[in-house]
Amino acid sequence: MHFLPDVYVTCEQCKGRRYNRETLEVTYRGKSIADVARSLTVDQALPLLENFPPIANKLRTMQDVGLGYPRARSVGHHRCRGERRSGSSCRRSCPNVATGRTLYILDEPTTGLHFEDTRKLLDVLNKLVDQGNTIVCDRAQPGRDTVC
């Protein structure tokens, strides 16, 4: 069976920037939202957005799990499985970090991750536990049910 490749059509009005003209006219330190989202990596965007704690905290969490190198808003299906899993863990942990009363249930969180990325994920999970949160990780092994 053969599949056709993805087809992308660039909008004539916004030129693929995905925002209307009025939004693109608003800039911060010379950058529009499209410039930040499409052109800067997470590592590059953090110093620019440091004065906006809700955004900066999310960017820092992405760095903590080893996702400082992708564009701030890169297309998800172009990431490998481990990167998508790290991003998913990051998105889930960001909103509730400050509460210290959150239960995180992770299903095989290290599947598809490189050893270094696993270490970074464990660092983030340990920080969440240190803040009073609870982490439950399911780790499947053939012939054994294990919960760590």
VMD Tcl script that builds the backbone (N, CA, C; Angstrom):
set m [mol new atoms 444]
animate dup $m
set s [atomselect $m all]
$s set {name element resname resid chain x y z} {
  {N N MET 1 A 0.846 -1.170 0.000}
  {CA C MET 1 A 0.000 0.000 0.000}
  {C C MET 1 A 0.896 1.240 0.000}
  {N N HIS 2 A 0.552 2.225 -0.794}
  {CA C HIS 2 A 1.322 3.455 -0.884}
  {C C HIS 2 A 0.527 4.603 -0.286}
  {N N PHE 3 A 1.219 5.473 0.399}
  {CA C PHE 3 A 0.586 6.643 0.986}
  {C C PHE 3 A 1.136 7.897 0.345}
  {N N LEU 4 A 0.284 8.872 0.180}
  {CA C LEU 4 A 0.727 10.145 -0.361}
  {C C LEU 4 A 1.429 10.938 0.730}
  {N N PRO 5 A 2.414 11.748 0.371}
  {CA C PRO 5 A 3.090 12.576 1.383}
  {C C PRO 5 A 2.155 13.673 1.877}
  {N N ASP 6 A 2.480 14.217 3.042}
  {CA C ASP 6 A 1.702 15.331 3.581}
  {C C ASP 6 A 1.761 16.505 2.620}
  {N N VAL 7 A 0.656 17.204 2.526}
  {CA C VAL 7 A 0.593 18.382 1.671}
  {C C VAL 7 A 0.287 19.585 2.550}
  {N N TYR 8 A 1.083 20.629 2.418}
  {CA C TYR 8 A 0.881 21.848 3.180}
  {C C TYR 8 A 0.617 22.982 2.208}
  {N N VAL 9 A -0.430 23.743 2.467}
  {CA C VAL 9 A -0.769 24.888 1.637}
  {C C VAL 9 A -0.572 26.135 2.484}
  {N N THR 10 A 0.243 27.055 2.013}
  {CA C THR 10 A 0.519 28.285 2.752}
  {C C THR 10 A -0.606 29.287 2.511}
  {N N CYS 11 A -1.146 29.816 3.584}
  {CA C CYS 11 A -2.210 30.817 3.505}
  {C C CYS 11 A -1.663 32.084 2.832}
  {N N GLU 12 A -2.386 32.562 1.849}
  {CA C GLU 12 A -1.943 33.766 1.140}
  {C C GLU 12 A -2.032 35.012 2.016}
  {N N GLN 13 A -2.971 35.004 2.953}
  {CA C GLN 13 A -3.173 36.192 3.780}
  {C C GLN 13 A -2.098 36.350 4.858}
  {N N CYS 14 A -1.781 35.289 5.570}
  {CA C CYS 14 A -0.806 35.396 6.670}
  {C C CYS 14 A 0.570 34.873 6.291}
  {N N LYS 15 A 0.706 34.302 5.104}
  {CA C LYS 15 A 1.984 33.746 4.613}
  {C C LYS 15 A 2.504 32.619 5.515}
  {N N GLY 16 A 1.590 31.845 6.068}
  {CA C GLY 16 A 1.964 30.709 6.894}
  {C C GLY 16 A 2.317 31.052 8.326}
  {N N ARG 17 A 2.126 32.283 8.732}
  {CA C ARG 17 A 2.500 32.684 10.100}
  {C C ARG 17 A 1.388 32.380 11.099}
  {N N ARG 18 A 0.187 32.080 10.634}
  {CA C ARG 18 A -0.942 31.584 11.426}
  {C C ARG 18 A -1.573 32.591 12.377}
  {N N TYR 19 A -1.333 33.876 12.139}
  {CA C TYR 19 A -1.945 34.921 12.942}
  {C C TYR 19 A -2.433 36.018 12.011}
  {N N ASN 20 A -3.468 36.742 12.450}
  {CA C ASN 20 A -3.966 37.830 11.598}
  {C C ASN 20 A -3.028 39.041 11.659}
  {N N ARG 21 A -3.220 39.958 10.754}
  {CA C ARG 21 A -2.335 41.122 10.608}
  {C C ARG 21 A -2.218 41.912 11.907}
  {N N GLU 22 A -3.347 42.133 12.586}
  {CA C GLU 22 A -3.328 42.925 13.819}
  {C C GLU 22 A -2.464 42.262 14.895}
  {N N THR 23 A -2.557 40.972 15.003}
  {CA C THR 23 A -1.757 40.245 15.997}
  {C C THR 23 A -0.271 40.315 15.651}
  {N N LEU 24 A 0.049 40.183 14.377}
  {CA C LEU 24 A 1.455 40.209 13.951}
  {C C LEU 24 A 2.087 41.589 14.103}
  {N N GLU 25 A 1.266 42.624 14.174}
  {CA C GLU 25 A 1.799 43.977 14.355}
  {C C GLU 25 A 2.270 44.233 15.781}
  {N N VAL 26 A 1.795 43.440 16.728}
  {CA C VAL 26 A 2.213 43.581 18.124}
  {C C VAL 26 A 3.561 42.885 18.290}
  {N N THR 27 A 4.548 43.624 18.801}
  {CA C THR 27 A 5.877 43.041 19.006}
  {C C THR 27 A 6.355 43.275 20.432}
  {N N TYR 28 A 7.246 42.434 20.869}
  {CA C TYR 28 A 7.908 42.566 22.163}
  {C C TYR 28 A 9.389 42.356 21.908}
  {N N ARG 29 A 10.187 43.349 22.256}
  {CA C ARG 29 A 11.621 43.316 21.985}
  {C C ARG 29 A 11.914 42.997 20.513}
  {N N GLY 30 A 11.076 43.571 19.652}
  {CA C GLY 30 A 11.289 43.434 18.213}
  {C C GLY 30 A 10.794 42.137 17.598}
  {N N LYS 31 A 10.130 41.298 18.382}
  {CA C LYS 31 A 9.660 40.006 17.875}
  {C C LYS 31 A 8.144 39.905 17.995}
  {N N SER 32 A 7.514 39.399 16.946}
  {CA C SER 32 A 6.077 39.115 16.999}
  {C C SER 32 A 5.892 37.718 17.594}
  {N N ILE 33 A 4.650 37.365 17.879}
  {CA C ILE 33 A 4.378 36.031 18.424}
  {C C ILE 33 A 4.785 34.952 17.424}
  {N N ALA 34 A 4.601 35.231 16.128}
  {CA C ALA 34 A 4.994 34.262 15.100}
  {C C ALA 34 A 6.515 34.090 15.079}
  {N N ASP 35 A 7.259 35.183 15.259}
  {CA C ASP 35 A 8.721 35.092 15.301}
  {C C ASP 35 A 9.180 34.199 16.453}
  {N N VAL 36 A 8.576 34.393 17.606}
  {CA C VAL 36 A 8.959 33.617 18.788}
  {C C VAL 36 A 8.581 32.155 18.604}
  {N N ALA 37 A 7.349 31.907 18.160}
  {CA C ALA 37 A 6.854 30.539 18.081}
  {C C ALA 37 A 7.504 29.724 16.973}
  {N N ARG 38 A 7.782 30.339 15.851}
  {CA C ARG 38 A 8.287 29.594 14.700}
  {C C ARG 38 A 9.796 29.667 14.506}
  {N N SER 39 A 10.437 30.716 14.988}
  {CA C SER 39 A 11.855 30.919 14.677}
  {C C SER 39 A 12.799 30.599 15.831}
  {N N LEU 40 A 12.360 30.788 17.058}
  {CA C LEU 40 A 13.254 30.614 18.202}
  {C C LEU 40 A 13.114 29.224 18.804}
  {N N THR 41 A 14.239 28.679 19.255}
  {CA C THR 41 A 14.178 27.438 20.027}
  {C C THR 41 A 13.701 27.785 21.427}
  {N N VAL 42 A 13.378 26.777 22.195}
  {CA C VAL 42 A 12.978 26.987 23.588}
  {C C VAL 42 A 14.107 27.699 24.338}
  {N N ASP 43 A 15.352 27.269 24.114}
  {CA C ASP 43 A 16.500 27.898 24.776}
  {C C ASP 43 A 16.633 29.375 24.406}
  {N N GLN 44 A 16.337 29.724 23.167}
  {CA C GLN 44 A 16.428 31.112 22.721}
  {C C GLN 44 A 15.246 31.946 23.215}
  {N N ALA 45 A 14.080 31.340 23.321}
  {CA C ALA 45 A 12.874 32.069 23.725}
  {C C ALA 45 A 12.878 32.389 25.223}
  {N N LEU 46 A 13.498 31.546 26.034}
  {CA C LEU 46 A 13.452 31.748 27.491}
  {C C LEU 46 A 14.015 33.093 27.937}
  {N N PRO 47 A 15.206 33.513 27.515}
  {CA C PRO 47 A 15.699 34.821 27.961}
  {C C PRO 47 A 14.794 35.977 27.500}
  {N N LEU 48 A 14.213 35.831 26.334}
  {CA C LEU 48 A 13.325 36.865 25.814}
  {C C LEU 48 A 12.060 36.987 26.657}
  {N N LEU 49 A 11.550 35.863 27.151}
  {CA C LEU 49 A 10.257 35.832 27.849}
  {C C LEU 49 A 10.390 35.628 29.351}
  {N N GLU 50 A 11.575 35.824 29.886}
  {CA C GLU 50 A 11.839 35.615 31.320}
  {C C GLU 50 A 10.922 36.437 32.221}
  {N N ASN 51 A 10.483 37.602 31.766}
  {CA C ASN 51 A 9.635 38.479 32.584}
  {C C ASN 51 A 8.176 38.075 32.591}
  {N N PHE 52 A 7.837 36.976 31.950}
  {CA C PHE 52 A 6.464 36.473 31.923}
  {C C PHE 52 A 6.448 35.099 32.583}
  {N N PRO 53 A 6.309 35.059 33.927}
  {CA C PRO 53 A 6.449 33.802 34.665}
  {C C PRO 53 A 5.627 32.626 34.142}
  {N N PRO 54 A 4.356 32.799 33.755}
  {CA C PRO 54 A 3.630 31.617 33.275}
  {C C PRO 54 A 4.278 30.985 32.036}
  {N N ILE 55 A 4.801 31.804 31.152}
  {CA C ILE 55 A 5.453 31.295 29.950}
  {C C ILE 55 A 6.849 30.781 30.295}
  {N N ALA 56 A 7.598 31.558 31.052}
  {CA C ALA 56 A 8.970 31.187 31.407}
  {C C ALA 56 A 9.002 29.862 32.172}
  {N N ASN 57 A 8.054 29.647 33.074}
  {CA C ASN 57 A 8.017 28.393 33.838}
  {C C ASN 57 A 7.826 27.193 32.916}
  {N N LYS 58 A 6.967 27.339 31.926}
  {CA C LYS 58 A 6.743 26.240 30.978}
  {C C LYS 58 A 7.985 25.994 30.130}
  {N N LEU 59 A 8.631 27.064 29.696}
  {CA C LEU 59 A 9.846 26.911 28.900}
  {C C LEU 59 A 10.958 26.257 29.721}
  {N N ARG 60 A 11.079 26.639 31.003}
  {CA C ARG 60 A 12.089 26.030 31.877}
  {C C ARG 60 A 11.824 24.533 32.065}
  {N N THR 61 A 10.559 24.187 32.219}
  {CA C THR 61 A 10.219 22.773 32.376}
  {C C THR 61 A 10.578 22.006 31.116}
  {N N MET 62 A 10.353 22.616 29.952}
  {CA C MET 62 A 10.756 21.964 28.700}
  {C C MET 62 A 12.269 21.757 28.663}
  {N N GLN 63 A 13.021 22.753 29.121}
  {CA C GLN 63 A 14.479 22.598 29.197}
  {C C GLN 63 A 14.846 21.465 30.158}
  {N N ASP 64 A 14.176 21.423 31.297}
  {CA C ASP 64 A 14.487 20.417 32.319}
  {C C ASP 64 A 14.327 18.994 31.799}
  {N N VAL 65 A 13.344 18.771 30.906}
  {CA C VAL 65 A 13.146 17.420 30.368}
  {C C VAL 65 A 13.918 17.202 29.072}
  {N N GLY 66 A 14.818 18.148 28.744}
  {CA C GLY 66 A 15.690 17.972 27.590}
  {C C GLY 66 A 15.129 18.468 26.275}
  {N N LEU 67 A 14.123 19.342 26.325}
  {CA C LEU 67 A 13.514 19.851 25.099}
  {C C LEU 67 A 13.820 21.330 24.885}
  {N N GLY 68 A 15.074 21.713 25.079}
  {CA C GLY 68 A 15.457 23.103 24.857}
  {C C GLY 68 A 15.784 23.413 23.414}
  {N N TYR 69 A 16.023 22.385 22.617}
  {CA C TYR 69 A 16.479 22.607 21.239}
  {C C TYR 69 A 15.386 22.755 20.189}
  {N N PRO 70 A 14.155 22.207 20.365}
  {CA C PRO 70 A 13.186 22.404 19.282}
  {C C PRO 70 A 12.644 23.826 19.259}
  {N N ARG 71 A 12.084 24.204 18.147}
  {CA C ARG 71 A 11.409 25.495 18.040}
  {C C ARG 71 A 10.314 25.532 19.093}
  {N N ALA 72 A 10.030 26.721 19.588}
  {CA C ALA 72 A 9.038 26.857 20.654}
  {C C ALA 72 A 7.703 26.226 20.251}
  {N N ARG 73 A 7.358 26.347 18.989}
  {CA C ARG 73 A 6.130 25.706 18.513}
  {C C ARG 73 A 6.442 24.910 17.246}
  {N N SER 74 A 7.163 23.820 17.415}
  {CA C SER 74 A 7.447 22.980 16.253}
  {C C SER 74 A 6.295 22.003 16.075}
  {N N VAL 75 A 6.168 21.498 14.889}
  {CA C VAL 75 A 5.065 20.606 14.567}
  {C C VAL 75 A 5.274 19.283 15.288}
  {N N GLY 76 A 4.284 18.883 16.092}
  {CA C GLY 76 A 4.401 17.711 16.942}
  {C C GLY 76 A 4.683 16.414 16.217}
  {N N HIS 77 A 4.088 16.213 15.033}
  {CA C HIS 77 A 4.293 14.926 14.363}
  {C C HIS 77 A 5.675 14.806 13.735}
  {N N HIS 78 A 6.475 15.857 13.764}
  {CA C HIS 78 A 7.849 15.771 13.284}
  {C C HIS 78 A 8.823 15.412 14.397}
  {N N ARG 79 A 8.325 15.248 15.598}
  {CA C ARG 79 A 9.186 14.864 16.712}
  {C C ARG 79 A 9.184 13.356 16.859}
  {N N CYS 80 A 10.267 12.824 17.402}
  {CA C CYS 80 A 10.315 11.386 17.636}
  {C C CYS 80 A 9.417 11.041 18.832}
  {N N ARG 81 A 9.187 9.757 19.022}
  {CA C ARG 81 A 8.279 9.310 20.082}
  {C C ARG 81 A 8.730 9.787 21.462}
  {N N GLY 82 A 10.033 9.682 21.724}
  {CA C GLY 82 A 10.553 10.106 23.028}
  {C C GLY 82 A 10.363 11.598 23.259}
  {N N GLU 83 A 10.559 12.417 22.207}
  {CA C GLU 83 A 10.355 13.861 22.335}
  {C C GLU 83 A 8.891 14.178 22.597}
  {N N ARG 84 A 7.991 13.481 21.905}
  {CA C ARG 84 A 6.549 13.714 22.140}
  {C C ARG 84 A 6.183 13.315 23.559}
  {N N ARG 85 A 6.756 12.214 24.040}
  {CA C ARG 85 A 6.461 11.760 25.409}
  {C C ARG 85 A 6.982 12.773 26.430}
  {N N SER 86 A 8.198 13.284 26.215}
  {CA C SER 86 A 8.753 14.293 27.129}
  {C C SER 86 A 7.907 15.558 27.106}
  {N N GLY 87 A 7.498 15.971 25.917}
  {CA C GLY 87 A 6.643 17.154 25.793}
  {C C GLY 87 A 5.313 16.954 26.482}
  {N N SER 88 A 4.764 15.756 26.354}
  {CA C SER 88 A 3.496 15.450 27.005}
  {C C SER 88 A 3.645 15.497 28.526}
  {N N SER 89 A 4.734 14.924 29.046}
  {CA C SER 89 A 4.987 14.972 30.492}
  {C C SER 89 A 5.152 16.416 30.954}
  {N N CYS 90 A 5.823 17.197 30.152}
  {CA C CYS 90 A 6.064 18.601 30.468}
  {C C CYS 90 A 4.742 19.369 30.541}
  {N N ARG 91 A 3.889 19.177 29.528}
  {CA C ARG 91 A 2.590 19.878 29.505}
  {C C ARG 91 A 1.757 19.511 30.712}
  {N N ARG 92 A 1.808 18.238 31.093}
  {CA C ARG 92 A 0.985 17.803 32.216}
  {C C ARG 92 A 1.517 18.321 33.550}
  {N N SER 93 A 2.831 18.496 33.657}
  {CA C SER 93 A 3.396 18.909 34.940}
  {C C SER 93 A 3.359 20.414 35.143}
  {N N CYS 94 A 3.375 21.197 34.083}
  {CA C CYS 94 A 3.447 22.654 34.216}
  {C C CYS 94 A 2.294 23.275 35.000}
  {N N PRO 95 A 1.032 22.948 34.695}
  {CA C PRO 95 A -0.044 23.677 35.362}
  {C C PRO 95 A -0.129 23.445 36.857}
  {N N ASN 96 A 0.347 22.300 37.350}
  {CA C ASN 96 A 0.092 21.937 38.734}
  {C C ASN 96 A 1.319 21.922 39.628}
  {N N VAL 97 A 2.463 22.342 39.128}
  {CA C VAL 97 A 3.704 22.245 39.897}
  {C C VAL 97 A 3.596 22.961 41.233}
  {N N ALA 98 A 2.992 24.131 41.256}
  {CA C ALA 98 A 2.977 24.958 42.461}
  {C C ALA 98 A 2.062 24.422 43.558}
  {N N THR 99 A 1.122 23.546 43.257}
  {CA C THR 99 A 0.146 23.121 44.263}
  {C C THR 99 A 0.756 22.199 45.309}
  {N N GLY 100 A 1.653 21.303 44.881}
  {CA C GLY 100 A 2.211 20.362 45.841}
  {C C GLY 100 A 1.210 19.329 46.306}
  {N N ARG 101 A 0.071 19.242 45.648}
  {CA C ARG 101 A -0.965 18.288 46.054}
  {C C ARG 101 A -1.500 17.520 44.842}
  {N N THR 102 A -0.640 17.260 43.881}
  {CA C THR 102 A -1.092 16.635 42.653}
  {C C THR 102 A -0.596 15.196 42.566}
  {N N LEU 103 A -1.467 14.305 42.119}
  {CA C LEU 103 A -1.112 12.920 41.869}
  {C C LEU 103 A -0.853 12.773 40.377}
  {N N TYR 104 A 0.362 12.366 40.004}
  {CA C TYR 104 A 0.737 12.123 38.614}
  {C C TYR 104 A 0.801 10.617 38.408}
  {N N ILE 105 A 0.068 10.109 37.437}
  {CA C ILE 105 A 0.117 8.700 37.097}
  {C C ILE 105 A 0.704 8.612 35.692}
  {N N LEU 106 A 1.874 8.009 35.585}
  {CA C LEU 106 A 2.597 7.944 34.312}
  {C C LEU 106 A 2.691 6.497 33.851}
  {N N ASP 107 A 2.309 6.255 32.621}
  {CA C ASP 107 A 2.357 4.920 32.049}
  {C C ASP 107 A 3.638 4.774 31.242}
  {N N GLU 108 A 4.584 4.029 31.755}
  {CA C GLU 108 A 5.869 3.793 31.112}
  {C C GLU 108 A 6.505 5.094 30.616}
  {N N PRO 109 A 6.815 6.014 31.518}
  {CA C PRO 109 A 7.284 7.340 31.108}
  {C C PRO 109 A 8.643 7.359 30.418}
  {N N THR 110 A 9.435 6.302 30.562}
  {CA C THR 110 A 10.771 6.327 29.950}
  {C C THR 110 A 10.840 5.573 28.628}
  {N N THR 111 A 9.725 5.002 28.180}
  {CA C THR 111 A 9.725 4.260 26.917}
  {C C THR 111 A 10.109 5.183 25.766}
  {N N GLY 112 A 11.102 4.778 25.005}
  {CA C GLY 112 A 11.535 5.549 23.844}
  {C C GLY 112 A 12.509 6.662 24.150}
  {N N LEU 113 A 12.900 6.826 25.415}
  {CA C LEU 113 A 13.814 7.900 25.774}
  {C C LEU 113 A 15.261 7.409 25.802}
  {N N HIS 114 A 16.163 8.269 25.437}
  {CA C HIS 114 A 17.597 8.019 25.564}
  {C C HIS 114 A 17.933 8.044 27.055}
  {N N PHE 115 A 19.024 7.431 27.449}
  {CA C PHE 115 A 19.404 7.385 28.865}
  {C C PHE 115 A 19.534 8.785 29.464}
  {N N GLU 116 A 20.110 9.705 28.716}
  {CA C GLU 116 A 20.274 11.080 29.220}
  {C C GLU 116 A 18.916 11.755 29.404}
  {N N ASP 117 A 17.990 11.525 28.471}
  {CA C ASP 117 A 16.645 12.098 28.599}
  {C C ASP 117 A 15.894 11.466 29.767}
  {N N THR 118 A 16.136 10.185 30.006}
  {CA C THR 118 A 15.528 9.520 31.163}
  {C C THR 118 A 16.029 10.157 32.452}
  {N N ARG 119 A 17.337 10.448 32.518}
  {CA C ARG 119 A 17.897 11.105 33.703}
  {C C ARG 119 A 17.236 12.463 33.927}
  {N N LYS 120 A 17.061 13.225 32.858}
  {CA C LYS 120 A 16.427 14.542 32.974}
  {C C LYS 120 A 14.986 14.416 33.435}
  {N N LEU 121 A 14.267 13.437 32.888}
  {CA C LEU 121 A 12.876 13.226 33.315}
  {C C LEU 121 A 12.823 12.852 34.792}
  {N N LEU 122 A 13.737 11.997 35.235}
  {CA C LEU 122 A 13.764 11.623 36.652}
  {C C LEU 122 A 14.077 12.821 37.543}
  {N N ASP 123 A 14.941 13.719 37.082}
  {CA C ASP 123 A 15.218 14.950 37.834}
  {C C ASP 123 A 13.944 15.773 38.016}
  {N N VAL 124 A 13.170 15.904 36.948}
  {CA C VAL 124 A 11.908 16.661 37.015}
  {C C VAL 124 A 10.923 15.965 37.954}
  {N N LEU 125 A 10.816 14.647 37.836}
  {CA C LEU 125 A 9.894 13.904 38.713}
  {C C LEU 125 A 10.316 14.035 40.173}
  {N N ASN 126 A 11.612 13.993 40.441}
  {CA C ASN 126 A 12.089 14.169 41.824}
  {C C ASN 126 A 11.754 15.563 42.354}
  {N N LYS 127 A 11.849 16.582 41.510}
  {CA C LYS 127 A 11.472 17.939 41.921}
  {C C LYS 127 A 9.993 18.000 42.281}
  {N N LEU 128 A 9.171 17.331 41.474}
  {CA C LEU 128 A 7.731 17.310 41.767}
  {C C LEU 128 A 7.452 16.634 43.105}
  {N N VAL 129 A 8.149 15.534 43.380}
  {CA C VAL 129 A 7.980 14.837 44.663}
  {C C VAL 129 A 8.467 15.722 45.806}
  {N N ASP 130 A 9.605 16.403 45.624}
  {CA C ASP 130 A 10.131 17.296 46.655}
  {C C ASP 130 A 9.158 18.418 46.988}
  {N N GLN 131 A 8.308 18.776 46.026}
  {CA C GLN 131 A 7.321 19.839 46.251}
  {C C GLN 131 A 6.036 19.305 46.871}
  {N N GLY 132 A 6.007 18.006 47.202}
  {CA C GLY 132 A 4.859 17.435 47.884}
  {C C GLY 132 A 3.901 16.677 46.983}
  {N N ASN 133 A 4.202 16.575 45.700}
  {CA C ASN 133 A 3.347 15.842 44.783}
  {C C ASN 133 A 3.630 14.348 44.876}
  {N N THR 134 A 2.728 13.537 44.344}
  {CA C THR 134 A 2.877 12.089 44.344}
  {C C THR 134 A 2.992 11.607 42.902}
  {N N ILE 135 A 3.957 10.730 42.660}
  {CA C ILE 135 A 4.195 10.178 41.330}
  {C C ILE 135 A 3.986 8.676 41.379}
  {N N VAL 136 A 3.180 8.143 40.485}
  {CA C VAL 136 A 3.007 6.704 40.322}
  {C C VAL 136 A 3.383 6.385 38.883}
  {N N CYS 137 A 4.383 5.497 38.720}
  {CA C CYS 137 A 4.848 5.114 37.385}
  {C C CYS 137 A 4.569 3.634 37.167}
  {N N ASP 138 A 3.921 3.320 36.056}
  {CA C ASP 138 A 3.709 1.932 35.673}
  {C C ASP 138 A 4.826 1.544 34.735}
  {N N ARG 139 A 5.492 0.463 35.048}
  {CA C ARG 139 A 6.583 -0.031 34.217}
  {C C ARG 139 A 6.308 -1.478 33.882}
  {N N ALA 140 A 5.937 -1.727 32.657}
  {CA C ALA 140 A 5.555 -3.086 32.270}
  {C C ALA 140 A 6.800 -3.907 31.946}
  {N N GLN 141 A 6.825 -5.109 32.450}
  {CA C GLN 141 A 7.853 -6.073 32.110}
  {C C GLN 141 A 7.146 -7.365 31.752}
  {N N PRO 142 A 7.605 -8.042 30.729}
  {CA C PRO 142 A 6.966 -9.300 30.368}
  {C C PRO 142 A 6.923 -10.271 31.552}
  {N N GLY 143 A 5.737 -10.739 31.871}
  {CA C GLY 143 A 5.592 -11.704 32.966}
  {C C GLY 143 A 5.507 -11.105 34.344}
  {N N ARG 144 A 5.668 -9.749 34.468}
  {CA C ARG 144 A 5.622 -9.118 35.781}
  {C C ARG 144 A 4.859 -7.809 35.707}
  {N N ASP 145 A 4.013 -7.602 36.662}
  {CA C ASP 145 A 3.370 -6.303 36.812}
  {C C ASP 145 A 4.131 -5.554 37.887}
  {N N THR 146 A 4.669 -4.403 37.542}
  {CA C THR 146 A 5.491 -3.652 38.465}
  {C C THR 146 A 5.005 -2.208 38.520}
  {N N VAL 147 A 4.841 -1.698 39.704}
  {CA C VAL 147 A 4.541 -0.286 39.895}
  {C C VAL 147 A 5.648 0.290 40.743}
  {N N CYS 148 A 6.298 1.371 40.237}
  {CA C CYS 148 A 7.404 1.948 41.012}
  {C C CYS 148 A 6.970 3.214 41.686}
}
mol reanalyze $m
mol bondsrecalc $m
mol representation Tube
mol addrep $m
